[in-house]
Amino acid sequence: MQQQRNISLDILRILACIGVITIHTAGSVRWHGWAEPNSIQWNLAGTLDAMSRWSVPIFAMLTGFFFLNPEKEITIKKLFTKNIARIVVALVVWSVFYALTLHKPIYPFGSQEGHFWYLGMCIGLYLAVPIMRIIATNSTLLKYFCWTWLACKLYSFIGKFVVLPFDIIELIFTDYVGYCLWAFYLSTLPKTKTLCYTMSATTLLGLIITIIGYIFSLEIDPHFGSYTSPTVIATSIGLFYLFSHQEIRLSEKWQRTIQFCSESTFGIYLIHMWLLINMFFRVHRFIETPIYVVLICIPAVFFIGWAITAIIKQIPVLKKWIV
């Protein structure tokens, strides 16, 4: 299924990064009231937002895919000294950067630009890796956890619309640990036409229902947009299966380019909100149609973020710890 490096997963990581930028760009049209509720601009922005909701779960699934691989040696010491330490350093450095340049208190004392929560979630996932690896080695336990987690999320979602008799699910099956284990579970499934068709239908159906949920909701952040809503879970599971089981053959030059871009997504993620704040809001003053601003800023933020990350990567210490 794989070449020396699974380029399809690199492509998926890049698409997920673009998806996160899209969420924060298109979502701003609703969050900041730049379009009237239920207007064409409101619904177009909501459609783009809804179409990108799988991106954050995919990042968690990529973590599970690589960290739960039994062939990869993962020690608790390595998790703390390399993986968790890197996240903590990046969080401190970028928090100070945002605080100084945007004149806000240092995170988490006020300078929460909407995306640093993800770093805390990553630390939580890394802390859970040793336990998840034990679950992943037992096929019966793995299936039990994945399907029970899915049932719990469906139950929890239903509870947003009707009163349920009890609500203890969230205390037992946490959100993103389930995504990690689902990624590993999907990697153990064979590649068959039936599964490919099923996962394609699952992805498409998940996207369509999520979009409809956005269009028919006047809420700024509809329940269907939750990263653990059934429709987003369906889309994420379908996409991950299709990409992880897809062999993409490219020239060596393109492989290097895609690999470098994939390895830059962490830096792009960290800087993209700063770029949006300093670009998106300014462009909005000169272009009256919000959707045009969105379509301009998504690629602009991605490529400028990529360029900044590429420059930072030329400095060994910074490359290792903050991007």
HELIX and SHEET records of a PDB file:
HELIX    1   1 ILE A    7  TRP A   31  1                                  25    
HELIX    2   2 ILE A   40  MET A   51  1                                  12    
HELIX    3   3 SER A   55  PHE A   67  1                                  13    
HELIX    4   4 ILE A   76  LYS A   78  1                                   3    
HELIX    5   5 LEU A   79  ILE A   84  3                                   6    
HELIX    6   6 ALA A   85  LEU A  102  1                                  18    
HELIX    7   7 TRP A  117  ALA A  136  1                                  20    
HELIX    8   8 SER A  139  ILE A  158  1                                  20    
HELIX    9   9 ILE A  169  ILE A  172  1                                   4    
HELIX   10  10 ASP A  175  THR A  188  1                                  14    
HELIX   11  11 LYS A  193  ILE A  215  1                                  23    
HELIX   12  12 HIS A  223  GLY A  225  5                                   3    
HELIX   13  13 PRO A  230  SER A  244  1                                  15    
HELIX   14  14 GLU A  252  GLU A  263  1                                  12    
HELIX   15  15 THR A  265  LEU A  275  1                                  11    
HELIX   16  16 LEU A  276  PHE A  280  3                                   5    
HELIX   17  17 PHE A  281  PHE A  286  1                                   6    
HELIX   18  18 PRO A  290  ILE A  312  1                                  23    
HELIX   19  19 PRO A  316  TRP A  321  1                                   6    
END                                                                             
